[in-house]
Amino acid sequence: MPASVFILAAIAIGCIPAASILAAASWPRRSPAAAILLWQALGLGWGLAAIGALVGFGAAGQGAAVVSSAVRQLASFAGTGTSPPVADLTGAARMLCLAAGIALLGVLCWILLAASASVLRARQRQRELLNLLAHGDPKVPGALVVDHPAATAYCLPGLRSAIVISAGTLELLDADELAAVLAHERAHLRERHDLVLLPFLALLRAFRWAEVARQAYQAVGLLIEMHADDLALRQRPARELATALLRVGAAGGGGVPSGTLGAAHRTEECEVAARVIRLLRPAPGLSNGALAAIIAASAVIAAVPAVLLVLPLR
């Protein structure tokens, strides 16, 4: 059996505890952009490696004739009630791995397409509602205002992107705080954070029973909020955004429609508190050496499985 199969299996297995360790680590909050890159590499590396390992083990040394012969032999042993030899059991195990690899590829592609379609439908419904209910306001230039008493602010990504502010938010926040919220939402749109979160949403829907899938989704969701905070700080003081988060959180706001991203859409008190503390008491960023190591590790995790999958085809 090719050594590449064992390497792929090791990567696929290793990505799972690595994701749990990354979710519990504190350093990602010091450099959310680098941590997001590493999360993306772990997700892509795991998918490629798991599929490659299963298919590689299943296809090792087996052609279609061998597989067909093994199926017929196993069927005959099942009919007679006798135990098949070890060689036939190995062939059956390989066929199961091959089928599992193909099934995993199909499941991953399907859940990504299904999640994308679901998000697009939700955004279309939201745009239709905004066309009926939203209007402009000079207090928030470039944004749409919805006459609702609850305090909320969010962005609607896509080709026809929009930033939405509720009337409750306009009453709650002052002009500086509103400007900080708008800067945060524009950062979400500019960086297309919705596309960053989408694969992790798809994994969560496919593997709801897996704790690591939930950890990954929550961790990436918080990191993209922190990354948008960092980008907003290039335009507005940290105190403005921090007080806006505290006011919206205290007012019980933060809920946003499906398919959107919002400055305070993560309503867990501990996460809002972590963002506020980070804004008001910023920790030093990672060193250039640490950032280089994270980028290199991300490249290796994603590239090695891809290369091992392509090389046998040459």
Secondary structure per residue as TSV (DSSP state, phi and psi in degrees):
chain	resnum	aa	ss	phi	psi
A	1	M	-	360.0	136.8
A	2	P	-	-60.9	144.0
A	3	A	H	-64.0	-25.3
A	4	S	H	-61.0	-31.5
A	5	V	H	-63.7	-43.4
A	6	F	H	-68.7	-34.7
A	7	I	H	-64.9	-44.8
A	8	L	H	-62.4	-41.5
A	9	A	H	-63.4	-40.9
A	10	A	H	-63.7	-40.3
A	11	I	H	-66.0	-44.9
A	12	A	H	-61.3	-43.4
A	13	I	H	-69.4	-41.4
A	14	G	H	-68.3	-27.2
A	15	C	H	-66.0	-27.4
A	16	I	H	-70.2	-54.7
A	17	P	H	-66.1	-29.5
A	18	A	H	-63.1	-38.3
A	19	A	H	-66.0	-40.6
A	20	S	H	-64.6	-39.8
A	21	I	H	-65.6	-42.1
A	22	L	H	-65.4	-38.0
A	23	A	H	-64.4	-31.1
A	24	A	H	-91.1	-9.8
A	25	A	-	-72.7	155.1
A	26	S	S	-98.4	-22.0
A	27	W	G	-65.0	-28.4
A	28	P	G	-56.6	-28.3
A	29	R	G	-70.6	-18.3
A	30	R	G	-82.3	-22.2
A	31	S	-	-148.9	78.3
A	32	P	H	-58.5	-37.8
A	33	A	H	-62.0	-43.6
A	34	A	H	-66.7	-39.3
A	35	A	H	-66.2	-38.8
A	36	I	H	-61.3	-42.2
A	37	L	H	-59.4	-42.9
A	38	L	H	-66.8	-39.3
A	39	W	H	-61.3	-43.0
A	40	Q	H	-63.1	-40.7
A	41	A	H	-64.5	-41.0
A	42	L	H	-63.5	-42.6
A	43	G	H	-64.4	-47.1
A	44	L	H	-67.1	-43.1
A	45	G	H	-62.4	-41.8
A	46	W	H	-62.9	-46.7
A	47	G	H	-59.9	-49.3
A	48	L	H	-64.2	-43.3
A	49	A	H	-68.5	-41.3
A	50	A	H	-64.3	-45.5
A	51	I	H	-63.5	-46.5
A	52	G	H	-62.3	-40.7
A	53	A	H	-66.6	-44.6
A	54	L	H	-65.0	-48.1
A	55	V	H	-66.7	-39.8
A	56	G	H	-62.5	-43.0
A	57	F	H	-67.9	-39.7
A	58	G	H	-68.9	-33.5
A	59	A	H	-94.0	-5.4
A	60	A	T	-62.4	114.1
A	61	G	T	69.6	18.2
A	62	Q	-	-124.6	128.2
A	63	G	-	-104.2	179.5
A	64	A	H	-62.4	-37.4
A	65	A	H	-65.5	-40.4
A	66	V	H	-64.5	-44.2
A	67	V	H	-61.7	-45.9
A	68	S	H	-61.3	-41.5
A	69	S	H	-63.6	-40.5
A	70	A	H	-64.7	-38.8
A	71	V	H	-62.3	-44.6
A	72	R	H	-65.0	-40.3
A	73	Q	H	-66.2	-43.0
A	74	L	H	-64.3	-36.8
A	75	A	H	-64.3	-40.4
A	76	S	H	-67.8	-38.7
A	77	F	H	-66.2	-36.5
A	78	A	H	-65.0	-35.4
A	79	G	H	-71.2	-34.3
A	80	T	H	-87.7	-16.8
A	81	G	T	83.7	4.1
A	82	T	-	-88.0	161.3
A	83	S	-	-85.4	133.0
A	84	P	-	-73.3	154.9
A	85	P	-	-68.0	166.7
A	86	V	H	-58.8	-39.1
A	87	A	H	-58.9	-40.2
A	88	D	H	-70.6	-36.6
A	89	L	H	-63.6	-38.0
A	90	T	H	-64.0	-41.6
A	91	G	H	-63.0	-39.4
A	92	A	H	-65.9	-40.8
A	93	A	H	-62.0	-39.7
A	94	R	H	-66.5	-39.5
A	95	M	H	-65.3	-38.5
A	96	L	H	-63.9	-41.2
A	97	C	H	-64.4	-41.2
A	98	L	H	-62.4	-44.6
A	99	A	H	-65.2	-39.1
A	100	A	H	-65.7	-38.8
A	101	G	H	-64.5	-44.1
A	102	I	H	-65.6	-40.2
A	103	A	H	-64.7	-41.2
A	104	L	H	-63.3	-41.3
A	105	L	H	-60.2	-44.8
A	106	G	H	-64.6	-40.7
A	107	V	H	-64.9	-45.2
A	108	L	H	-63.5	-42.4
A	109	C	H	-65.8	-41.6
A	110	W	H	-66.2	-45.6
A	111	I	H	-67.2	-32.3
A	112	L	H	-68.3	-43.0
A	113	L	H	-65.7	-41.3
A	114	A	H	-65.6	-42.0
A	115	A	H	-65.4	-39.9
A	116	S	H	-63.0	-44.5
A	117	A	H	-63.7	-40.0
A	118	S	H	-64.3	-42.7
A	119	V	H	-66.2	-41.8
A	120	L	H	-63.4	-40.1
A	121	R	H	-64.4	-42.2
A	122	A	H	-63.7	-39.7
A	123	R	H	-67.9	-37.8
A	124	Q	H	-63.8	-41.8
A	125	R	H	-62.4	-40.5
A	126	Q	H	-65.6	-39.9
A	127	R	H	-63.6	-40.2
A	128	E	H	-63.1	-40.4
A	129	L	H	-66.9	-40.6
A	130	L	H	-65.3	-35.2
A	131	N	H	-61.2	-29.9
A	132	L	H	-89.7	-34.7
A	133	L	H	-110.6	-23.5
A	134	A	-	-90.9	156.8
A	135	H	B	-151.0	164.6
A	136	G	-	-81.5	163.6
A	137	D	-	-152.3	132.9
A	138	P	T	-63.4	-18.7
A	139	K	T	-68.9	-27.1
A	140	V	S	-131.6	75.1
A	141	P	T	-59.7	135.0
A	142	G	T	86.6	-2.4
A	143	A	-	-115.2	163.6
A	144	L	E	-104.9	143.1
A	145	V	E	-113.7	133.6
A	146	V	E	-112.1	130.4
A	147	D	-	-77.2	84.4
A	148	H	-	-138.6	136.6
A	149	P	S	-71.8	-23.9
A	150	A	S	-69.3	144.7
A	151	A	-	-84.9	117.2
A	152	T	-	-156.5	153.7
A	153	A	E	-150.6	133.6
A	154	Y	E	-156.2	168.6
A	155	C	E	-120.7	149.6
A	156	L	E	-111.3	100.6
A	157	P	-	-72.1	169.6
A	158	G	S	126.1	-173.9
A	159	L	T	-63.4	-35.7
A	160	R	T	-109.2	69.3
A	161	S	-	-70.9	156.6
A	162	A	E	-155.1	152.9
A	163	I	E	-112.3	131.2
A	164	V	E	-120.0	131.2
A	165	I	E	-124.6	136.7
A	166	S	E	-85.4	158.6
A	167	A	H	-62.6	-33.0
A	168	G	H	-61.4	-36.1
A	169	T	H	-68.7	-39.3
A	170	L	H	-61.2	-37.5
A	171	E	H	-75.4	-29.0
A	172	L	H	-82.7	-40.0
A	173	L	S	-102.3	151.6
A	174	D	-	-86.3	-179.8
A	175	A	H	-63.1	-40.0
A	176	D	H	-67.1	-41.8
A	177	E	H	-66.4	-38.5
A	178	L	H	-62.9	-40.6
A	179	A	H	-62.8	-37.7
A	180	A	H	-66.9	-40.3
A	181	V	H	-64.2	-42.4
A	182	L	H	-62.4	-39.9
A	183	A	H	-62.9	-38.7
A	184	H	H	-63.6	-45.9
A	185	E	H	-67.3	-38.5
A	186	R	H	-63.3	-34.4
A	187	A	H	-63.6	-41.5
A	188	H	H	-57.7	-46.3
A	189	L	H	-67.4	-43.3
A	190	R	H	-65.9	-39.1
A	191	E	H	-87.7	-4.3
A	192	R	T	51.0	52.9
A	193	H	H	-63.9	-21.6
A	194	D	H	-63.1	-36.4
A	195	L	H	-72.5	-28.8
A	196	V	H	-66.9	-42.2
A	197	L	H	-79.8	-24.2
A	198	L	H	-56.4	-48.7
A	199	P	H	-60.9	-33.6
A	200	F	H	-74.8	-31.5
A	201	L	H	-64.8	-41.5
A	202	A	H	-63.5	-43.5
A	203	L	H	-62.9	-39.3
A	204	L	H	-63.7	-40.7
A	205	R	H	-67.4	-33.5
A	206	A	H	-80.0	-33.7
A	207	F	-	-125.2	58.5
A	208	R	T	-61.8	-26.6
A	209	W	T	-77.3	-12.1
A	210	A	-	-92.6	119.5
A	211	E	H	-62.0	-34.7
A	212	V	H	-66.5	-31.6
A	213	A	H	-66.7	-40.7
A	214	R	H	-66.3	-42.6
A	215	Q	H	-60.6	-42.9
A	216	A	H	-63.9	-45.1
A	217	Y	H	-63.2	-45.8
A	218	Q	H	-66.4	-41.0
A	219	A	H	-65.9	-45.2
A	220	V	H	-66.9	-38.5
A	221	G	H	-60.2	-42.3
A	222	L	H	-70.1	-38.0
A	223	L	H	-65.9	-37.6
A	224	I	H	-70.8	-29.5
A	225	E	H	-67.1	-42.1
A	226	M	H	-66.6	-37.1
A	227	H	H	-65.0	-41.5
A	228	A	H	-65.2	-35.4
A	229	D	H	-59.2	-46.5
A	230	D	H	-60.4	-41.5
A	231	L	H	-68.9	-35.4
A	232	A	H	-66.2	-30.7
A	233	L	T	-67.7	-15.8
A	234	R	T	-70.5	-17.9
A	235	Q	T	-115.0	-29.3
A	236	R	S	-131.1	153.0
A	237	P	-	-64.5	151.7
A	238	A	H	-63.5	-36.0
A	239	R	H	-62.4	-34.3
A	240	E	H	-63.6	-46.6
A	241	L	H	-69.4	-38.3
A	242	A	H	-62.6	-45.6
A	243	T	H	-67.3	-33.5
A	244	A	H	-63.5	-43.9
A	245	L	H	-61.7	-43.2
A	246	L	H	-65.4	-42.1
A	247	R	H	-65.1	-46.4
A	248	V	H	-65.0	-41.8
A	249	G	H	-63.3	-42.0
A	250	A	H	-67.5	-29.4
A	251	A	T	-79.0	-3.9
A	252	G	T	80.9	17.7
A	253	G	-	-88.2	-165.0
A	254	G	-	112.3	-18.6
A	255	G	-	-71.5	134.0
A	256	V	-	-131.4	155.6
A	257	P	-	-64.6	160.2
A	258	S	T	-62.5	142.0
A	259	G	T	86.6	4.7
A	260	T	-	-119.7	170.9
A	261	L	E	-126.7	144.0
A	262	G	E	-139.6	153.9
A	263	A	T	-59.7	-33.3
A	264	A	T	-127.1	31.9
A	265	H	-	-74.7	-15.8
A	266	R	-	-92.2	97.3
A	267	T	-	-85.3	-2.1
A	268	E	-	-62.5	129.1
A	269	E	H	-59.6	-38.9
A	270	C	H	-65.4	-35.3
A	271	E	H	-73.3	-41.1
A	272	V	H	-63.5	-41.8
A	273	A	H	-63.1	-40.2
A	274	A	H	-63.0	-39.2
A	275	R	H	-68.4	-41.7
A	276	V	H	-65.2	-46.1
A	277	I	H	-60.3	-40.5
A	278	R	H	-64.3	-36.2
A	279	L	H	-70.0	-42.0
A	280	L	H	-86.7	-26.9
A	281	R	S	-129.1	69.9
A	282	P	-	-65.2	133.5
A	283	A	-	-83.1	154.4
A	284	P	-	-62.3	142.1
A	285	G	-	-68.1	167.5
A	286	L	-	-67.5	151.2
A	287	S	-	-69.8	163.0
A	288	N	H	-60.9	-35.9
A	289	G	H	-65.3	-42.2
A	290	A	H	-65.8	-40.9
A	291	L	H	-63.1	-40.9
A	292	A	H	-63.5	-39.1
A	293	A	H	-65.7	-40.1
A	294	I	H	-65.2	-43.0
A	295	I	H	-63.8	-42.5
A	296	A	H	-64.1	-43.4
A	297	A	H	-63.2	-40.7
A	298	S	H	-62.0	-42.6
A	299	A	H	-63.8	-41.4
A	300	V	H	-66.5	-46.2
A	301	I	H	-60.2	-38.5
A	302	A	H	-85.0	-35.7
A	303	A	H	-80.8	-38.5
A	304	V	H	-59.4	-49.6
A	305	P	H	-61.8	-37.6
A	306	A	H	-63.2	-43.2
A	307	V	H	-66.3	-43.2
A	308	L	H	-64.9	-28.3
A	309	L	H	-76.1	-32.0
A	310	V	H	-84.2	-38.3
A	311	L	G	-55.7	-45.3
A	312	P	G	-62.7	-19.1
A	313	L	G	-79.7	-13.1
A	314	R	-	-78.6	360.0
